């Protein structure tokens, strides 16, 4: 049974990253079902064979899905909260299964091989995409390697992790030639992939992690570690320069043969050093002195500071770098727009967390609710800080659970390192974990399930079997409950629930995709209703169904879906009442269905939680002005109320726009492009005109840099109303298209008479 489980887990680990790093939940449903079924089979097998269910101390991992489940009642988005909890249930079970099979020593010997094979293929696959052997969407982003993650920073982190992991393994005593090839051959692809990701965060993290590795080694292994690093980095840099030159010269396969040559040269140089020089170095008397262990780290601190000073002052090392790399290195600063933006994300996240400090806002809580708290008009569904995401998703209780869980696991890994005679694997695991831990302070690596599989695999590689005993065991407390029997039963029940929901959500996703391709309205409606039925908390499916109902009514007038649309709008706004995007879309659908009062209420609700959305202001002001015009003759009181409401929205927008202008934000800090558009100016001017406030209408028009024809028509009519006929004529004479302007003036007169 253990080999059966291991083969399945290994296959998942190797092949699942190609589902875009398992970033999107739709790619995760099937995997979640498979891993859940695998655990239930393991549980039943253990019952039949009357075997134990693994070390009791591993149950600590279940704190993580538990705190995600607890946060569901407080969720900003029920869909995101449950899907995140489902992921954590799956991660926990993956870890428990992997740790269980690692008790088989033959299997545990295969685990480093599977881990390394995954990294090798990720790197080689990226080069295959670069040389157009494979086609993977967005494997290159803005000229940067992004790999299966479609995001350069996370890809750079993963490549840096595998580079360090491979380097450390080469220091192992009595390393077989097969293993030497396994860890030396991919060093160049790993490091070139890391450089070509241009991840500034990893440019800071990797040297720190590398230096920690240096400290963890004895002096003899420090020498090995340094030599292998110099060989691999030197040959990798040569490959990188060759690729840049080939790209500049528009060669078909830039740097390909140089890459192959440097891979072979690097592996051969490492082979020569390992089998000819290492034994000689170990015989030197000063190498084994414990007192000299910190000599080389001290020297590298000096070299590091000198290198940092050189780069800061654009010295010899800096000038030798290619221009592209110079730009990335130069932009590493807390004053750059990207760094300032991420600090703003963190400040807003802390402010948001104060509203639900204990339990958080559930999974994807930030994406659903950050517009309520943002200081500046940025767009970011991620905080770019994995720990702040934990705080938002699960609150203080969740953060403490994460700290306790991973603190215990790291403690266990370090204990194993201290007790081991051959520490290469332990050091490789520690450095790999530190790479993820450090880089996740400045990016959203934790949003990728592949990253969590890597982290959990590393933990199992570094953990002893059994785990070390803490000073005070849970079992020392008086209790009649045997955790080794009680917890697996509860977990299996939870997994059955997870299987049911994951299956339903998977069917819903498939039905939604089929509905988008359906050619007839009855077929599209049937599939969309099925998607909504199987995943009732997914607002995307409900919006699609509502839009389909509206389109069907236009094409087949005898059909009446008003009740269904009204129910859908009510349901989505009840699911995510503080998500401005949901409220905005719901308002537009309500408007199309002619639910006038509901449309106004939804626009007002959306503007209460989102101050920096130009399109929202446009739609709200335009809709309200349209209602004012439509009801002008039949209900003047209602018409005036609508015009006044449109003006209030306009004044609110002007207030927030002045606030943004006062901050003098960079383009990235105003990534929502929050500006007062001509459409807003026109409808606000028209609203003032409808209220007979002609001077106010002209004040708005004066603010426009280049008034369009519609606004010019309002200006002409306003000048006429206040008796300044000459100015009206002057505006009319300046027009290049007087006939159209004249028709527009008559049209506005007609609707406002």
C-alpha positions in Angstrom: 0.0 0.0 0.0 2.9 2.4 0.8 4.4 2.0 -2.7 1.0 2.5 -4.3 0.4 5.7 -2.3 4.0 7.0 -3.0 3.7 6.4 -6.7 0.5 8.4 -6.8 1.9 11.2 -4.7 5.1 11.3 -6.8 3.1 11.5 -10.0 1.0 14.4 -8.6 4.1 16.2 -7.5 5.9 15.9 -10.8 3.0 16.5 -13.2 0.6 18.9 -11.4 2.8 22.0 -11.8 1.9 22.1 -15.5 -1.6 23.1 -14.5 -0.3 26.7 -14.2 1.3 26.0 -10.9 -2.1 25.1 -9.5 -2.9 28.8 -9.0 -6.4 28.6 -10.2 -9.0 26.6 -8.1 -10.6 25.1 -11.2 -7.4 23.2 -11.8 -7.3 21.9 -8.3 -10.7 20.2 -7.9 -9.7 16.9 -9.5 -6.5 16.7 -7.6 -8.3 17.4 -4.3 -10.6 14.5 -5.0 -7.8 12.1 -5.9 -5.7 12.9 -2.8 -8.8 12.7 -0.6 -9.7 9.2 -2.0 -6.1 8.1 -1.6 -6.2 9.0 2.1 -9.5 7.2 2.6 -8.1 4.1 0.9 -5.1 4.3 3.2 -7.3 4.6 6.2 -9.4 1.6 5.2 -6.3 -0.4 4.5 -4.8 0.5 7.9 -8.0 -0.6 9.6 -8.1 -4.0 7.7 -4.4 -4.6 8.5 -4.8 -3.3 12.0 -1.9 -0.9 11.5 -1.3 2.5 13.1 -2.2 5.7 11.4 1.1 7.5 11.6 2.9 9.5 14.3 0.4 11.3 16.5 2.5 14.5 16.5 1.9 14.9 12.7 -1.8 15.7 13.5 -0.6 19.2 14.2 -0.8 19.9 10.5 -4.6 19.7 10.8 -4.6 23.0 12.7 -4.2 24.7 9.3 -7.4 23.5 7.6 -9.2 23.9 10.9 -8.5 27.6 11.2 -9.6 28.0 7.6 -12.9 26.2 8.3 -13.5 28.4 11.4 -13.1 31.5 9.3 -16.0 30.5 6.9 -18.8 32.2 8.9 -16.9 35.5 8.8 -16.1 35.2 5.1 -16.2 38.2 2.7 -16.7 35.6 -0.1 -18.2 32.2 0.9 -16.9 30.7 -2.3 -13.3 31.7 -1.7 -13.4 30.7 2.0 -14.6 27.2 1.3 -12.2 26.7 -1.7 -9.3 27.8 0.4 -10.3 25.5 3.2 -10.6 22.7 0.7 -7.1 23.3 -0.5 -5.8 23.2 3.0 -7.6 20.0 3.8 -5.9 18.6 0.7 -2.4 20.0 1.6 -2.7 18.5 5.1 -3.7 15.1 3.8 -0.9 15.2 1.2 1.6 15.8 4.0 0.2 13.1 6.2 0.3 10.5 3.4 3.8 11.5 2.4 5.1 11.4 5.9 3.4 8.0 6.4 5.1 6.4 3.3 8.5 8.0 4.3 8.6 5.4 7.2 9.6 3.0 4.5 13.3 3.7 4.1 13.5 2.5 0.5 10.7 5.0 -0.4 12.4 7.8 1.5 15.6 7.2 -0.5 13.6 7.9 -3.6 12.1 11.1 -2.3 15.1 13.4 -3.0 15.3 11.9 -6.5 11.6 12.7 -7.2 12.1 16.2 -5.8 15.1 16.9 -8.0 13.5 15.4 -11.1 10.6 17.8 -10.7 12.9 20.8 -10.5 15.0 19.6 -13.5 11.9 19.2 -15.7 10.5 22.6 -14.7 13.7 24.2 -15.7 14.2 22.2 -19.0 10.5 22.8 -19.9 11.1 26.5 -19.6 14.0 26.3 -21.9 11.9 24.2 -24.3 9.3 27.0 -24.3 12.0 29.6 -24.8 13.4 27.7 -27.8 9.8 27.1 -29.1 9.9 23.3 -28.6 6.9 23.6 -26.4 4.0 26.0 -26.4 2.8 27.1 -22.9 0.8 30.3 -22.6 2.7 33.1 -20.8 5.8 31.0 -20.0 7.5 34.3 -20.9 6.1 37.5 -19.4 7.6 40.9 -20.6 10.8 39.1 -21.7 11.2 37.3 -18.4 11.1 33.6 -17.7 7.8 32.7 -15.9 7.6 29.0 -16.5 4.5 27.0 -15.6 3.7 29.6 -12.9 3.1 32.3 -15.6 4.6 34.7 -13.0 8.4 35.4 -13.1 8.9 36.1 -9.4 7.5 32.8 -8.2 9.3 30.9 -11.0 12.6 32.7 -10.0 12.0 31.7 -6.4 11.5 28.0 -7.3 14.6 28.0 -9.6 16.7 29.6 -6.8 15.4 27.0 -4.4 16.4 24.1 -6.6 19.8 25.7 -7.4 20.6 25.9 -3.7 19.2 22.4 -3.0 21.4 20.9 -5.8 24.5 22.8 -4.6 24.2 21.5 -1.1 23.6 17.9 -2.2 27.0 18.0 -4.0 28.8 18.3 -0.7 27.6 14.9 0.4 30.3 12.4 1.5 30.7 9.4 -0.7 28.5 10.8 -3.5 27.9 8.3 -6.3 28.6 9.4 -9.8 25.0 8.9 -10.7 23.9 11.3 -7.9 26.7 13.8 -8.8 25.3 14.0 -12.4 21.8 14.3 -11.0 22.7 17.4 -9.0 25.5 19.0 -11.1 23.9 18.8 -14.6 20.9 21.0 -13.8 22.9 23.7 -11.9 23.4 25.9 -15.0 19.7 25.6 -16.2 18.5 26.4 -12.7 20.7 29.5 -12.3 20.2 30.8 -15.8 16.4 30.4 -15.2 16.8 32.3 -12.0 18.7 35.2 -13.6 16.3 35.4 -16.6 13.3 35.6 -14.2 14.8 39.0 -13.1 13.1 38.6 -9.7 14.5 41.5 -7.6 13.2 39.9 -4.5 15.1 36.7 -5.1 18.2 38.7 -6.0 18.2 39.7 -2.3 17.0 36.4 -0.8 19.2 34.0 -2.6 22.6 35.4 -1.4 21.2 35.5 2.2 20.1 31.9 2.0 23.4 30.9 0.4 25.3 32.5 3.2 23.2 30.7 5.9 24.1 27.5 4.1 27.8 28.4 4.4 27.4 28.9 8.2 25.7 25.5 8.6 28.6 23.6 7.0 32.0 22.5 8.5 35.0 24.2 6.9 35.8 21.3 4.5 32.3 21.4 3.1 32.4 25.2 3.1 35.2 25.0 0.6 33.3 22.5 -1.6 30.2 24.7 -1.4 32.1 27.8 -2.5 33.9 26.0 -5.3 30.7 24.5 -6.7 29.0 27.8 -6.5 31.7 29.6 -8.4 31.8 27.0 -11.1 28.0 26.9 -11.6 27.5 30.7 -11.3 30.4 31.5 -13.6 29.3 29.1 -16.4 25.6 30.2 -16.0 26.6 33.9 -16.4 28.4 33.0 -19.6 25.3 31.3 -20.9 23.1 34.3 -19.9 25.3 36.7 -21.8 25.3 34.4 -24.8 21.5 34.2 -24.8 21.2 38.0 -24.5 23.6 38.5 -27.4 21.7 35.9 -29.5 18.3 37.6 -28.7 19.8 40.9 -29.8 21.1 39.4 -33.0 17.7 37.7 -33.5 19.1 34.2 -33.8 16.8 31.2 -34.1 18.1 29.5 -30.9 20.0 32.1 -28.9 22.7 30.6 -26.7 21.5 27.0 -27.1 24.8 25.4 -27.9 26.6 27.5 -25.3 24.0 26.3 -22.8 24.7 22.7 -23.7 28.4 23.2 -23.6 28.4 25.0 -20.2 26.2 22.3 -18.7 28.8 19.7 -19.6 31.7 21.9 -18.6 30.2 22.7 -15.2 29.4 19.1 -14.5 32.9 17.9 -15.6 34.6 20.6 -13.5 32.5 19.6 -10.4 33.3 15.9 -11.1 37.1 16.7 -11.2 37.0 18.7 -8.0 34.8 16.2 -6.2 36.9 13.1 -7.0 40.4 14.6 -7.1 40.6 17.7 -4.8 38.2 17.1 -2.0 40.1 14.2 -0.4 43.3 16.3 -0.6 41.6 19.3 1.0 40.2 17.1 3.8 43.8 16.0 4.7 44.9 19.6 5.4 45.2 20.0 9.2 43.6 23.4 9.4 40.5 22.4 7.5 39.1 20.3 10.4 39.6 22.9 13.1 36.3 24.0 14.6 37.7 27.3 15.6 38.2 28.3 11.9 34.7 27.4 10.9 33.6 31.0 10.8 36.7 32.3 8.9 35.2 31.9 5.4 31.8 33.2 6.4 33.5 36.3 7.8 35.5 36.8 4.6 32.3 36.5 2.6 30.6 39.1 4.7 33.5 41.5 3.8 33.3 40.5 0.1 29.5 40.9 0.2 29.7 44.4 1.7 32.3 45.4 -0.9 30.2 44.0 -3.7 27.1 45.9 -2.3 29.1 49.1 -2.2 30.3 48.5 -5.8 26.8 48.0 -7.1 25.4 51.0 -5.0 28.1 53.3 -6.4 28.0 51.7 -9.9 31.5 50.5 -9.8 33.5 47.9 -11.7 31.2 44.9 -10.9 28.0 46.9 -11.7 29.4 48.2 -15.0 30.3 44.6 -16.1 26.7 43.5 -15.9 24.5 43.5 -19.0 22.2 46.6 -19.2 19.0 44.6 -18.5 20.5 43.2 -15.3 21.8 46.6 -14.3 18.3 48.1 -14.5 16.9 45.3 -12.3 19.7 45.6 -9.7 19.5 49.4 -9.7 15.7 49.3 -9.1 16.1 47.3 -5.8 15.1 49.9 -3.3 12.4 50.7 -0.8 11.8 54.0 -2.7 10.9 52.4 -6.0 7.2 52.5 -7.0 6.8 48.8 -6.7 8.2 48.7 -3.2 6.1 51.7 -2.1 3.1 50.0 -3.6 3.6 46.8 -1.7 4.2 48.7 1.6 0.8 50.3 0.9 -0.8 46.9 0.4 0.6 45.8 3.8 -0.6 48.9 5.6 -4.1 48.5 4.1 -4.1 44.8 5.0 -3.3 45.6 8.6 -6.0 48.2 8.7 -8.5 45.7 7.2 -7.5 43.0 9.7 -8.6 45.2 12.6 -12.2 44.7 11.6 -12.1 40.9 12.1 -8.9 40.4 14.2 -9.6 36.9 15.5 -11.0 34.9 12.6 -10.2 37.0 9.6 -12.3 37.3 6.4 -12.0 33.7 5.0 -10.0 32.6 1.9 -9.7 35.3 -0.8 -11.0 37.8 1.7 -8.5 40.4 0.5 -9.5 40.2 -3.2 -13.2 40.6 -2.2 -12.8 43.4 0.3 -9.6 45.4 -0.2 -11.3 48.2 -2.1 -13.1 49.2 1.2 -9.7 50.0 2.8 -7.3 51.0 0.0 -5.5 54.3 0.5 -4.7 54.6 -3.2 -6.4 53.6 -6.4 -4.3 50.4 -7.1 -5.5 47.1 -8.5 -4.1 44.0 -6.6 -6.1 40.9 -5.8 -3.0 39.8 -3.8 -1.2 41.5 -0.9 2.2 40.3 -2.2 2.9 39.1 1.3 2.0 35.5 2.2 1.8 36.2 5.9 -0.5 39.2 5.6 -2.7 37.0 3.4 -2.8 34.5 6.3 -3.8 37.3 8.7 -6.6 38.5 6.4 -7.9 35.0 5.6 -7.7 33.4 9.1 -7.1 36.3 11.6 -4.8 36.1 14.6 -5.9 32.6 15.5 -4.9 31.4 12.0 -1.5 33.2 12.2 -0.8 31.6 15.5 -1.8 28.2 14.1 0.6 28.6 11.2 3.4 29.7 13.5 2.9 26.8 15.9 2.6 24.3 13.1 5.5 25.3 11.0 7.5 26.3 14.0 7.2 22.7 15.3 8.0 21.2 11.9 11.1 23.5 11.5 12.2 22.6 15.0 11.9 18.9 14.1 13.9 19.4 10.9 16.6 21.3 12.8 16.8 18.6 15.5 17.3 16.1 12.8 20.1 18.2 11.3 21.8 18.5 14.7 21.7 14.7 15.2 22.7 13.6 11.7 26.3 12.7 10.8 25.7 13.4 7.1 24.0 16.7 7.0 23.8 17.6 3.3 20.2 16.6 2.9 19.2 18.4 6.1 21.0 21.6 5.1 19.4 21.4 1.6 15.9 21.1 3.1 16.5 24.0 5.6 17.8 26.3 2.8 15.0 25.3 0.5 12.4 26.1 3.1 14.1 29.4 4.0 14.0 30.4 0.3 10.2 30.1 0.4 9.8 31.6 3.8 11.9 34.7 3.1 10.6 35.4 -0.4 7.0 35.0 0.6 7.4 38.2 2.7 7.4 40.1 -0.5 5.3 38.0 -2.9 2.3 35.8 -3.2 4.0 32.4 -3.6 1.6 30.8 -1.2 -1.3 31.3 -3.7 0.3 28.5 -5.8 -0.6 25.0 -4.6 2.6 23.7 -6.3 4.6 25.9 -3.9 2.9 24.3 -0.9 3.5 20.8 -2.3 7.2 21.7 -2.6 7.3 23.0 1.0 5.5 19.9 2.4 7.8 17.6 0.4 10.8 19.4 1.8 9.5 19.1 5.3 9.0 15.3 4.9 12.6 15.0 3.5 14.0 16.8 6.5 11.8 15.2 9.2 13.0 12.2 11.2 10.8 9.2 11.6 9.4 9.3 14.2 9.3 13.0 15.0 11.2 14.3 18.0 9.4 14.3 21.4 8.7 17.7 22.9 9.2 18.2 26.6 5.5 17.9 27.2 3.5 15.6 25.0 -0.2 16.0 24.3 -0.5 12.3 25.4 0.7 13.2 28.9 -2.6 15.0 29.5 -5.3 12.7 31.1 -7.7 11.9 28.3 -9.9 8.9 27.3 -9.7 9.8 23.6 -7.0 8.1 21.5 -6.0 10.7 18.9 -4.6 8.0 16.6 -8.1 6.5 16.2 -10.4 9.6 16.7 -8.6 12.0 14.4 -8.5 9.8 11.3 -12.2 9.0 11.5 -13.1 12.7 11.8 -10.7 13.5 8.9 -12.2 10.8 6.7 -15.7 12.3 7.3 -14.3 15.7 6.4 -12.6 14.3 3.3 -15.9 12.7 2.1 -17.5 16.2 2.4 -14.5 17.6 0.5 -14.9 15.0 -2.3 -18.6 15.8 -2.7 -18.1 19.5 -2.9 -15.0 19.3 -5.1 -16.9 17.0 -7.5 -19.9 19.4 -7.6 -17.6 22.4 -8.2 -15.7 20.5 -10.9 -19.0 19.7 -12.7 -20.1 23.3 -12.3 -16.9 24.6 -13.9 -17.3 22.1 -16.8 -20.9 23.1 -17.3 -20.0 26.8 -17.3 -17.4 26.3 -20.0 -19.9 24.3 -22.0 -22.5 27.0 -21.5 -20.2 29.6 -23.0 -19.8 27.5 -26.1 -23.6 26.6 -26.5 -25.2 28.0 -29.6 -28.9 28.0 -28.5 -30.4 29.9 -25.6 -32.3 26.9 -24.2 -29.0 24.8 -24.1 -27.0 27.7 -22.7 -29.6 28.4 -20.0 -29.8 24.7 -19.0 -26.0 24.4 -18.6 -25.7 27.7 -16.8 -28.5 26.7 -14.4 -26.6 23.4 -13.8 -23.4 25.3 -13.0 -25.3 27.6 -10.6 -27.0 24.6 -9.0 -23.7 22.7 -8.4 -21.8 25.7 -7.2 -24.3 28.1 -5.7 -21.7 30.4 -4.1 -19.9 31.2 -7.4 -21.1 34.7 -8.4 -19.5 34.4 -11.8 -21.9 31.6 -12.8 -24.9 33.6 -11.5 -24.0 36.7 -13.4 -23.6 34.6 -16.6 -27.0 33.0 -16.1 -28.6 36.4 -15.5 -27.0 37.8 -18.7 -28.2 34.8 -20.6 -31.8 35.3 -19.3 -31.7 38.9 -20.5 -30.3 38.0 -23.9 -32.9 35.2 -24.3 -35.8 37.6 -23.5 -34.5 40.1 -26.1 -34.5 37.3 -28.8 -37.6 35.5 -27.6 -40.0 38.1 -26.2 -42.5 35.5 -25.2 -40.1 34.3 -22.5 -40.2 36.0 -19.1 -37.3 35.5 -16.7 -37.7 38.6 -14.6 -38.3 36.7 -11.4 -35.3 34.5 -12.0 -33.1 37.6 -12.7 -34.4 39.3 -9.6 -33.6 36.2 -7.5 -30.0 36.0 -9.0 -29.3 39.7 -8.3 -30.5 39.3 -4.7 -28.5 36.2 -4.2 -25.1 37.5 -5.5 -25.4 40.7 -3.4 -26.2 38.6 -0.3 -23.2 36.4 -1.0 -20.7 39.2 -1.2 -22.3 42.4 0.1 -19.1 44.3 0.4 -17.5 43.3 -2.9 -17.8 46.4 -5.1 -17.2 44.5 -8.3 -20.1 42.2 -7.4 -22.4 45.2 -6.5 -21.4 47.0 -9.7 -22.2 44.0 -12.0 -25.4 43.4 -10.1 -26.4 47.0 -10.6 -25.8 46.8 -14.4 -27.8 43.6 -14.6 -30.6 45.1 -12.6 -30.6 48.1 -14.9 -30.8 45.9 -18.0 -33.8 44.1 -16.4 -35.4 47.6 -15.6 -35.3 47.1 -11.8 -35.0 50.8 -11.3 -35.0 51.1 -7.5 -32.8 48.1 -7.0 -30.3 49.5 -9.6 -30.0 52.8 -7.7 -29.6 51.1 -4.4 -26.9 48.8 -5.8 -24.9 51.7 -7.3 -25.1 53.6 -4.0 -23.9 50.5 -2.1 -21.0 50.0 -4.5 -19.9 53.6 -4.2 -19.9 53.4 -0.4 -17.2 50.7 -0.5 -15.2 51.7 -3.6 -14.1 55.3 -4.0 -11.6 55.0 -6.9 -13.6 53.3 -9.7 -14.0 55.6 -12.7 -16.2 53.1 -14.5 -18.5 52.7 -11.5 -18.9 56.5 -11.2 -19.6 56.7 -14.9 -22.2 54.0 -14.9 -23.9 55.3 -11.7 -24.1 58.9 -12.9 -25.1 57.9 -16.4 -27.8 55.6 -15.1 -29.2 58.1 -12.7 -29.2 60.9 -15.3 -30.9 58.6 -17.7 -33.6 57.9 -15.1 -34.0 61.7 -14.6 -34.5 62.3 -18.3 -36.9 59.4 -18.7 -39.1 60.5 -15.8 -38.8 64.3 -16.4 -42.3 64.7 -17.9 -44.3 62.1 -16.0 -42.8 62.5 -12.5 -40.7 65.7 -12.0 -40.1 65.0 -8.3 -38.5 61.6 -9.0 -36.6 63.1 -11.9 -35.1 65.8 -9.7 -34.2 63.3 -7.1 -32.3 61.2 -9.7 -30.5 64.3 -11.0 -29.5 65.3 -7.5 -28.3 61.8 -6.8 -26.1 61.8 -9.9 -24.6 65.2 -8.8 -23.8 63.7 -5.3 -22.0 60.9 -7.0 -20.1 63.5 -9.2 -19.1 65.6 -6.1 -18.0 62.5 -4.3 -15.8 61.5 -7.3 -14.3 65.1 -7.4 -13.5 64.9 -3.7 -11.6 61.6 -4.0 -9.9 62.7 -7.3 -8.6 65.8 -5.6 -7.3 63.6 -2.8 -5.4 61.4 -5.3 -4.0 64.4 -7.2 -2.7 65.8 -3.8 -0.7 62.6 -3.2 1.1 62.9 -6.5 1.0 59.1 -7.0 3.1 57.2 -9.6 1.4 55.3 -12.4 1.7 52.0 -10.6 0.1 53.5 -7.4 -2.8 54.7 -9.6 -3.1 51.4 -11.6 -6.9 51.8 -11.6 -6.3 54.9 -13.7 -8.7 56.9 -11.5 -9.6 60.0 -13.5 -12.7 62.1 -14.1 -13.7 61.1 -17.6 -15.6 63.1 -20.2 -18.6 60.8 -19.7 -18.8 61.8 -16.1 -18.5 65.5 -16.9 -21.2 65.3 -19.5 -23.8 63.5 -17.4 -23.0 65.7 -14.3 -23.5 68.8 -16.5 -26.7 67.4 -17.9 -28.0 66.7 -14.4 -27.3 70.3 -13.4 -29.0 71.5 -16.6 -32.1 69.4 -15.7 -32.2 71.0 -12.3 -32.0 74.5 -14.0 -28.7 75.1 -12.4 -27.1 76.3 -15.6 -24.1 78.2 -14.1 -23.1 75.0 -12.3 -23.4 73.1 -15.5 -21.0 75.6 -17.2 -18.5 75.3 -14.2 -18.3 71.6 -14.9 -17.7 72.1 -18.6 -14.9 74.6 -17.9 -13.0 71.8 -16.1 -12.8 69.7 -19.2 -9.6 69.9 -21.3 -11.3 69.1 -24.5 -15.1 69.2 -24.3 -16.8 66.7 -26.7 -19.8 67.5 -28.9 -22.4 66.4 -26.3 -20.9 68.6 -23.6 -20.6 71.5 -26.1 -24.3 71.2 -26.8 -25.1 71.4 -23.0 -22.8 74.5 -22.8 -24.6 76.3 -25.7 -28.0 75.6 -24.1 -26.8 76.7 -20.7 -25.4 80.0 -22.1 -28.7 80.6 -23.8 -30.6 79.9 -20.6 -28.6 82.5 -18.6 -28.9 85.1 -21.4 -25.4 84.9 -22.8 -26.4 84.3 -26.4 -23.2 85.7 -27.9 -21.1 83.1 -26.0 -23.5 80.4 -27.2 -23.1 81.6 -30.8 -19.4 81.7 -30.4 -19.2 78.1 -29.3 -21.5 77.1 -32.1 -19.4 78.9 -34.7 -16.2 77.1 -33.4 -17.6 73.7 -34.1 -16.2 71.7 -37.1 -19.4 69.7 -37.4 -22.3 72.2 -37.0 -25.0 70.0 -38.5 -24.4 67.2 -36.0 -24.1 69.7 -33.2 -27.4 71.4 -34.2 -29.2 68.0 -34.3 -27.8 67.2 -30.8 -29.0 70.6 -29.4 -32.5 69.9 -30.8 -32.4 66.4 -29.3 -31.4 67.7 -25.8 -34.1 70.4 -26.0 -36.6 67.7 -27.0 -35.9 65.4 -24.0 -35.6 68.3 -21.5 -38.6 70.4 -22.6 
